[in-house]
């Protein structure tokens, strides 16, 4: 299944972290898995907050009722995106997938108040405010209280072996990459990607 390969290219929570009490007891809401990957950061509620905090070196999770094209600066700055409304083809999900950012969308378990800068869990009335740390799992659609350790993707193991076979057959197989930014281009041009097209 090609989606399994794609998921290897995104940050994830380790199998141990997924079984930990911090994770299993910390899940506060579940929405749709809009874009795979895991992220941890401080909650922000406006694109400007996301951009400002990212400029200070903070990892942030952008929480919105829904997103629109005016939000893309904050979406780019955020480590992950959570929306209360929208589906798998919503603006948030499509943009996040295109940028390789995790997204939980259509999370009807929460109420996002951009005015009050709060994310409220409907079932428990637990309130998260701007600056609170949350984790998110874009592969499962879960929002988790607190910080869960994130593993960065590694092109080792089975995927590394597959790509090394492709490298041995130079001239037979080319790998094309879609890179929208400098960091994306650098990652695509890494040690396993001998053939890079801009």
Buried (B, 14 or more C-beta within 10 A) or exposed (E): EEEEEEBBBBBBBBEEBBEBEBBEEBBBBBBBBBBBBBBBBBBBBBBEBBBBBBEEEBBBBBBBBBBEEEBBEBBBBBBBBBBBBBEBEBBBBBBBBEBBBBBBBBBEBBBBBEEEBBBBBEEEEEEBEBEBBBBBBBBBBBBBBEBBBBEEBEBEEEBBEEBEEBBEEEEEEEBEBEBEEEEBBEBBBEEBBBBBEE
